[in-house]
Amino acid sequence: MDWTEVGTLVALLAAGALLAGFLAGLLGIGGGAVTVPVLFQVMTTLDVAAETRMQIAVGTSLALIIPTSIRSLRAHMARGAVDTVLLKQWLFAVPLGAILGGAVANLLPSEALEAIFAAIALVLGLRMLIGRLPFMLGSDLPGQAGRTVAGLSIGALSAIMGIGGGVLNNTFMTLYGRSMHQAVATSAGVGVLIAIPGVVPFVVGGWGQPGLPPLSLGNVSIAALAILIPMSMPTVKLGAAIAHRLTRRQLELGFGAFLLTVAVRFAIGLI
């Protein structure tokens, strides 16, 4: 066993976890856009079968989002910024979308999943660089039908990517006149609605597959979670505190640039 390589992998996971936790609190996102590429690189270095490494990265990322989103939600709830009415209306639509998205992700070839991740990361990265869009679709959120379609879409796309849906929900809410602070706070709750049901298809879909890394529960790496969860928790509260004090524009620019880099990295790997 090459202990230098093991130490590098652990350090990589720890750095990804710290950043994911911070972003979960700061932007209301689950941090999956950070942890998925980190986990994918770790699985590649460990020589995990190419046909499963992306599914493991996405499934493990969703599992990590459960505790980070719950902690982020509690921090934002304490400040009274969460739209609990919207979350209650999404109790069915978002989890259903997440289950469907997770099921689709497990059926796709790993290369197709990488391509989808790269494409959505490209779109979300551009969205973050643009910042607040110069137009709105309405002065308030749409009716029940529109909210249901939005919830299903956010849940499905997020589960396919292994993210908490924060960027998608932030865009949806601000396009309909809600403040960014409320959108960020509510997105933490959306992450909970996505991650808990969304991880189930990855556990079931990967159950008993050959070539999984040690200590895996289907396409979820328990070994990676043992490092990611304790390392991500301390920075969630810090991110939530900063979210209510400082402008996030510079951080949005940095995160947008990161997403574009990730999109290019996956695109090059597919060529």
C-alpha positions as CSV (number, residue, x, y, z in Angstrom):
1,M,0.0,0.0,0.0
2,D,1.4,3.4,-1.0
3,W,0.7,5.5,2.2
4,T,1.7,8.7,0.4
5,E,-1.1,8.1,-2.2
6,V,-3.5,7.3,0.7
7,G,-2.6,10.5,2.5
8,T,-3.1,12.5,-0.7
9,L,-6.5,11.0,-1.2
10,V,-7.6,11.7,2.4
11,A,-6.3,15.3,2.1
12,L,-8.3,15.7,-1.2
13,L,-11.5,14.4,0.4
14,A,-11.0,16.6,3.5
15,A,-10.4,19.7,1.4
16,G,-13.5,19.0,-0.7
17,A,-15.6,18.4,2.5
18,L,-14.6,21.7,4.1
19,L,-15.4,23.6,0.9
20,A,-18.7,21.7,0.4
21,G,-19.8,22.4,4.0
22,F,-19.0,26.1,3.6
23,L,-20.9,26.4,0.3
24,A,-23.8,24.5,1.8
25,G,-24.2,27.2,4.4
26,L,-23.3,30.2,2.3
27,L,-25.2,29.5,-0.9
28,G,-27.8,27.0,0.3
29,I,-26.3,24.3,-2.0
30,G,-25.5,20.8,-1.0
31,G,-21.9,21.0,-2.1
32,G,-22.2,18.2,-4.6
33,A,-20.7,20.3,-7.4
34,V,-17.5,20.2,-5.3
35,T,-17.6,16.7,-3.9
36,V,-18.6,14.9,-7.1
37,P,-15.5,15.8,-9.1
38,V,-13.3,15.2,-6.0
39,L,-14.9,11.8,-5.5
40,F,-14.6,11.0,-9.2
41,Q,-10.9,11.7,-9.1
42,V,-10.5,9.6,-5.9
43,M,-12.4,6.7,-7.5
44,T,-10.2,7.1,-10.7
45,T,-7.0,7.0,-8.6
46,L,-8.2,3.9,-6.8
47,D,-8.8,2.2,-10.1
48,V,-12.5,1.7,-9.5
49,A,-14.2,0.2,-12.6
50,A,-14.8,3.0,-15.1
51,E,-18.5,2.0,-15.6
52,T,-19.3,2.6,-12.0
53,R,-17.0,5.4,-10.7
54,M,-19.3,8.2,-11.7
55,Q,-22.4,6.6,-10.1
56,I,-20.4,6.1,-6.9
57,A,-19.3,9.7,-6.9
58,V,-22.9,11.0,-7.4
59,G,-24.4,8.5,-4.9
60,T,-21.9,9.3,-2.2
61,S,-22.3,13.0,-2.8
62,L,-26.0,12.8,-2.3
63,A,-25.5,10.9,1.0
64,L,-23.2,13.7,2.2
65,I,-25.8,16.3,1.3
66,I,-28.2,14.8,3.9
67,P,-26.3,16.0,7.0
68,T,-24.9,19.2,5.5
69,S,-28.3,20.3,4.3
70,I,-30.0,19.5,7.6
71,R,-27.4,21.5,9.4
72,S,-27.6,24.4,7.0
73,L,-31.4,24.4,7.2
74,R,-31.3,24.6,11.0
75,A,-28.9,27.5,10.8
76,H,-31.2,29.4,8.4
77,M,-34.4,28.4,10.2
78,A,-33.0,30.1,13.3
79,R,-32.8,33.3,11.4
80,G,-36.4,33.0,10.1
81,A,-35.4,33.2,6.4
82,V,-36.8,29.9,5.1
83,D,-40.0,29.8,3.0
84,T,-41.6,26.9,4.9
85,V,-44.8,27.2,2.9
86,L,-43.0,26.3,-0.3
87,L,-41.1,23.4,1.3
88,K,-44.4,21.9,2.5
89,Q,-45.8,22.2,-1.0
90,W,-42.7,20.4,-2.3
91,L,-42.9,17.5,0.1
92,F,-44.0,15.2,-2.7
93,A,-42.8,16.8,-6.0
94,V,-39.1,17.3,-5.1
95,P,-38.5,13.8,-3.6
96,L,-40.4,12.2,-6.5
97,G,-38.2,14.0,-8.9
98,A,-35.1,13.0,-7.0
99,I,-36.1,9.3,-7.0
100,L,-36.7,9.4,-10.8
101,G,-33.5,11.2,-11.4
102,G,-31.5,8.8,-9.2
103,A,-33.1,5.8,-11.1
104,V,-32.1,7.3,-14.5
105,A,-28.6,8.0,-13.3
106,N,-28.1,4.4,-12.3
107,L,-29.3,3.2,-15.7
108,L,-27.1,5.5,-17.7
109,P,-23.6,4.5,-18.8
110,S,-20.9,6.3,-16.7
111,E,-19.8,8.2,-19.8
112,A,-23.3,9.6,-20.4
113,L,-23.6,10.6,-16.8
114,E,-20.2,12.4,-17.0
115,A,-21.4,14.2,-20.1
116,I,-24.7,15.3,-18.4
117,F,-22.8,16.5,-15.3
118,A,-20.4,18.5,-17.5
119,A,-23.3,20.1,-19.5
120,I,-25.3,21.1,-16.4
121,A,-22.1,22.3,-14.6
122,L,-21.4,24.5,-17.7
123,V,-25.0,26.0,-17.5
124,L,-24.9,26.5,-13.8
125,G,-21.4,28.0,-14.0
126,L,-22.5,30.5,-16.5
127,R,-25.6,31.2,-14.3
128,M,-23.3,32.0,-11.3
129,L,-21.1,34.2,-13.4
130,I,-24.0,36.2,-14.7
131,G,-25.3,36.7,-11.2
132,R,-28.8,38.2,-10.7
133,L,-30.7,37.9,-13.9
134,P,-31.8,41.2,-15.4
135,F,-35.4,40.1,-15.7
136,M,-38.1,38.4,-13.7
137,L,-40.8,35.9,-14.8
138,G,-43.3,37.2,-12.2
139,S,-43.8,39.2,-9.0
140,D,-44.4,36.0,-7.0
141,L,-44.0,32.2,-7.3
142,P,-46.4,30.5,-9.8
143,G,-49.4,28.5,-8.8
144,Q,-49.5,24.9,-7.6
145,A,-49.1,23.4,-11.1
146,G,-46.1,25.5,-11.9
147,R,-44.5,24.9,-8.5
148,T,-45.0,21.1,-8.9
149,V,-43.3,21.1,-12.3
150,A,-40.4,23.2,-10.9
151,G,-40.1,20.9,-7.9
152,L,-40.0,17.7,-10.1
153,S,-37.4,19.3,-12.4
154,I,-35.2,20.5,-9.6
155,G,-35.3,17.2,-7.8
156,A,-34.6,15.1,-11.0
157,L,-31.7,17.2,-12.3
158,S,-30.1,17.5,-8.9
159,A,-30.2,13.7,-8.2
160,I,-28.7,13.1,-11.6
161,M,-25.8,15.4,-10.8
162,G,-25.5,14.5,-7.1
163,I,-26.1,18.1,-6.0
164,G,-28.5,19.7,-3.5
165,G,-30.4,21.8,-6.0
166,G,-29.4,25.1,-4.5
167,V,-28.3,26.9,-7.6
168,L,-31.5,25.7,-9.5
169,N,-33.8,26.7,-6.6
170,N,-32.1,30.0,-6.1
171,T,-32.6,30.8,-9.8
172,F,-36.3,29.7,-9.7
173,M,-37.2,31.7,-6.6
174,T,-35.3,34.9,-7.6
175,L,-36.9,34.8,-11.1
176,Y,-40.2,35.1,-9.3
177,G,-39.3,38.1,-7.1
178,R,-38.1,36.4,-4.0
179,S,-35.0,37.7,-2.3
180,M,-31.7,35.9,-2.6
181,H,-31.4,35.5,1.2
182,Q,-34.8,33.7,1.3
183,A,-33.9,31.6,-1.8
184,V,-30.5,30.6,-0.2
185,A,-32.2,29.7,3.1
186,T,-35.0,27.7,1.4
187,S,-32.5,25.9,-0.8
188,A,-31.1,24.2,2.3
189,G,-34.5,22.6,2.9
190,V,-34.7,21.6,-0.8
191,G,-31.4,19.8,-0.4
192,V,-32.9,17.7,2.4
193,L,-35.9,16.8,0.2
194,I,-33.6,15.8,-2.7
195,A,-30.8,13.9,-0.9
196,I,-32.8,11.5,1.4
197,P,-34.9,9.9,-1.3
198,G,-32.4,10.5,-4.1
199,V,-29.7,8.4,-2.5
200,V,-32.0,5.3,-2.4
201,P,-31.7,4.4,-6.1
202,F,-27.9,4.5,-5.8
203,V,-27.9,2.1,-2.9
204,V,-30.4,-0.3,-4.6
205,G,-29.0,0.2,-8.1
206,G,-25.4,-0.7,-7.1
207,W,-26.2,-3.5,-4.7
208,G,-24.1,-6.5,-5.3
209,Q,-22.3,-5.1,-8.3
210,P,-18.7,-6.4,-8.8
211,G,-15.8,-4.1,-8.5
212,L,-17.2,-1.7,-5.9
213,P,-14.6,-0.2,-3.5
214,P,-14.4,-1.6,0.0
215,L,-17.1,-0.5,2.6
216,S,-19.6,0.4,-0.1
217,L,-23.4,0.3,0.3
218,G,-24.3,-0.1,-3.3
219,N,-23.1,3.0,-5.2
220,V,-22.4,4.8,-1.9
221,S,-18.9,4.8,-0.4
222,I,-19.2,4.6,3.4
223,A,-15.4,4.9,3.7
224,A,-15.5,8.2,1.9
225,L,-18.4,9.4,4.0
226,A,-16.5,8.6,7.1
227,I,-14.0,11.3,6.1
228,L,-16.4,13.7,4.4
229,I,-19.1,14.1,7.0
230,P,-17.1,15.1,10.1
231,M,-14.9,17.4,8.0
232,S,-17.8,19.2,6.3
233,M,-19.9,19.9,9.4
234,P,-17.8,22.7,11.1
235,T,-17.8,24.9,8.0
236,V,-21.6,24.8,7.4
237,K,-22.5,27.2,10.2
238,L,-19.7,29.5,9.2
239,G,-21.0,29.7,5.7
240,A,-24.6,30.4,6.9
241,A,-23.4,33.2,9.2
242,I,-21.4,34.9,6.3
243,A,-24.4,34.5,4.0
244,H,-26.4,36.9,6.2
245,R,-23.6,39.4,6.5
246,L,-21.7,39.8,3.3
247,T,-22.4,40.1,-0.4
248,R,-21.9,36.8,-2.2
249,R,-21.1,38.2,-5.6
250,Q,-17.3,37.6,-5.5
251,L,-18.0,34.1,-4.1
252,E,-20.5,33.5,-6.9
253,L,-17.9,34.5,-9.4
254,G,-15.4,32.1,-7.9
255,F,-17.9,29.3,-7.7
256,G,-19.0,29.9,-11.3
257,A,-15.4,29.7,-12.5
258,F,-15.0,26.5,-10.5
259,L,-18.0,25.0,-12.2
260,L,-16.8,25.9,-15.6
261,T,-13.4,24.3,-14.8
262,V,-15.2,21.1,-13.7
263,A,-17.2,21.1,-16.9
264,V,-14.1,21.4,-19.0
265,R,-12.3,18.7,-16.9
266,F,-15.1,16.2,-17.6
267,A,-15.4,17.2,-21.2
268,I,-11.7,16.6,-21.8
269,G,-12.0,13.2,-20.1
270,L,-14.7,12.2,-22.5
271,I,-12.7,13.1,-25.6
